[in-house]
Amino acid sequence: MTSYTWVSESLTVEIGPDTEGHSNVVYLAGWRFIATDAEGHNAQAFGTVSIAPWEAPEPFIPFEDLTEAIVQVWVEEQLGPVEIAEMTARLDAQIAEQITPTHETYYTMPWDNGA
């Protein structure tokens, strides 16, 4: 069985007050999505999404009140279920490749003659 973990990597904020008077408004969230199987094989995806908390239906959340769970919801909403499903499938395929390799990378070229 494979487990999946979200990790918040970074938050980029607008320091000064915005038009609503809020400071430290998050507008970018860096994330990492990690898949790990029972044998310890893992694969990771990472990226950054734009955040527009002022467009959210819930009230504005001050920076100091943010939790990893809140940021994860923002990231998942921005990525959407289709992208998350595709990313999960890619990570599963990477783990399958680790378990039963179908490719090999050579760092010694055939013309090197062992020199």
C-alpha positions in Angstrom: 0.0 0.0 0.0 1.3 3.4 -0.9 0.8 6.4 1.4 0.8 10.0 0.2 1.9 13.1 2.2 1.7 16.8 1.5 4.4 19.0 2.8 4.3 22.8 2.7 7.7 24.0 1.5 7.3 27.8 1.5 4.8 30.7 1.6 5.4 33.9 -0.2 3.6 36.9 1.2 2.9 40.5 0.4 4.3 42.3 3.4 2.5 45.6 3.3 -1.2 46.1 3.8 -3.4 45.2 0.8 -6.5 47.1 -0.3 -8.4 45.4 2.5 -5.8 46.5 5.1 -4.4 43.0 5.6 -0.6 42.4 5.9 1.4 39.3 5.2 -1.1 38.1 2.5 0.0 34.7 1.1 0.1 34.7 -2.7 2.3 31.7 -3.5 2.6 28.4 -1.8 5.4 26.0 -2.4 4.5 22.3 -1.9 5.9 18.8 -2.1 3.8 15.6 -2.6 5.5 12.4 -1.5 4.4 8.8 -2.2 6.0 6.0 -0.1 5.2 2.3 -0.4 5.4 -0.3 2.3 8.9 -1.3 1.3 10.2 2.3 1.5 10.3 3.2 -2.2 9.3 6.8 -2.7 8.7 9.3 -5.4 8.1 13.0 -5.1 6.5 15.9 -7.0 6.9 19.5 -6.1 5.8 22.9 -7.3 4.3 26.3 -6.5 0.7 27.5 -6.9 -0.7 30.9 -6.8 -3.0 31.6 -3.9 -5.8 34.2 -3.8 -7.1 34.0 -0.2 -9.1 37.2 -0.7 -11.2 35.3 -3.3 -12.0 32.5 -0.9 -15.5 32.2 0.4 -14.3 32.0 4.0 -13.1 35.1 5.8 -9.5 36.2 5.5 -7.1 34.2 7.7 -4.2 36.1 9.3 -0.8 34.7 8.5 -0.1 33.9 12.1 -3.3 31.8 12.2 -2.5 29.7 9.2 -2.0 25.9 9.7 -0.5 23.4 7.3 -4.0 21.9 6.9 -5.4 25.2 5.6 -2.5 25.7 3.2 -2.9 22.1 2.0 -6.5 22.8 1.1 -5.5 25.9 -0.8 -2.9 23.9 -2.8 -5.3 21.1 -3.5 -8.0 23.5 -4.6 -5.5 25.2 -7.0 -4.2 22.0 -8.5 -7.7 20.4 -8.8 -8.7 16.8 -8.6 -7.6 15.9 -12.1 -4.1 17.2 -11.7 -3.8 15.5 -8.3 -5.0 12.2 -9.8 -2.5 12.5 -12.7 0.3 13.4 -10.3 -0.5 10.4 -8.0 -0.5 8.1 -11.1 3.0 9.5 -12.1 4.4 8.9 -8.6 2.9 5.3 -8.6 4.6 4.7 -11.9 7.9 6.0 -10.6 7.7 3.6 -7.6 6.8 0.7 -10.0 9.9 1.6 -12.0 12.1 1.4 -8.9 10.7 -2.0 -8.0 10.9 -3.5 -11.5 13.2 -1.3 -13.7 12.5 -1.0 -17.4 15.2 1.5 -18.0 18.9 1.8 -17.2 21.2 4.8 -17.3 24.8 4.4 -18.4 27.5 6.8 -17.3 30.3 5.0 -19.1 30.1 5.5 -22.9 30.8 2.6 -25.2 33.6 4.6 -26.8 35.4 5.3 -23.5 37.3 2.0 -23.6 37.4 1.9 -19.8 39.9 4.8 -19.7 
